[in-house]
Amino acid sequence: MPAGNNSAGKSWKDCWLATGRNVTTMTEGSGVGQISTTEKASVEAGDTVELLFSFPVADGVPTAAALDDMVDKFIASRKLKLKEDLSYYGYTQG
């Protein structure tokens, strides 16, 4: 979640929660591909944002370092997109 507030003075987290995007697509549990109860609660509280990410394997499986780099770039792009989408969320004019 970006730090600070949007142009309407609302925190990014409050905007995120108000849009209803604070959900997970994963099944709750302790098995492979499942989300823990604690992490699910963190997503629902807006403290953790769940993003779906896929990566190419046409040229072989990327190294851990390459995958980390791809994920870092993806997260940065999603933060920018969130700021674009919610920059005036909550703005009122009277």
ABEGO torsion letter per residue (X at the ends): XBBEBBAAGBBAAAAAAAAGABBBABBBEABBGBBBAAAAAAAAAGABBBBBBBBBAAAEBBBAAAAAAAAAAAAAAAAAAAAAAAAABGBBBX
